[in-house]
Amino acid sequence: MKKGERTIAQKKTFEPEQDFSGRGQRAAALLLMGLLLAYYTYQVSAGTPDVKAVFALLVFLVVAAFVGLLWLMPNRLYYALYDDHLEIGHLLGSRRILLENVRLVKPVEYALGRRSGSASLPGYYVGRFQSSLGKLTAYAGKPEGEGLLLLLNTGEMVLLTPKRAKLLREQLRRRLPEESVVEGDEPQS
């Protein structure tokens, strides 16, 4: 490489496998509930009709914001593999995992259970979960199924659910340090 030249990091993006069942019905139910709550607010609040209308509108806008989150959160979930790290995008930003800190990658079957400090909506399960595999940090698009489990040097388990899991696993195999282990093709529980 000549002086002044830069290398551009190779980036490969993977979409999560996501389950959106019930998302439309939940959004419609929330909007209907927002309308009913706004109507109730208008009927019981004190003041002039203009003041009552403002309160009702604010109530509806809060509910509409939650419906917006129902659509926005799953769309922010992604996995991007670079030469030296894995970036996981989610609603509040992204997480970078250095590949040198990954000890093990293996396909697994999982079921997410109790959660703590996490968010879960149809198509978006991000945070700390108790699961069939133990306590883990999930960046998943569905509550159960097949995924990839990364075991980090710190002992933390990270669950991913990419649509092209085999391809991501192979890309990781090429980029991980030699002492890291990438396990087989069949999911294990």
Helices and strands as residue ranges (DSSP letters): E 12-14, H 23-44, H 49-75, E 78-81, E 85-90, E 93-98, G 99-101, E 102-121, E 124-131, E 134-140, E 144-152, E 157-160, H 165-175, E 181-182
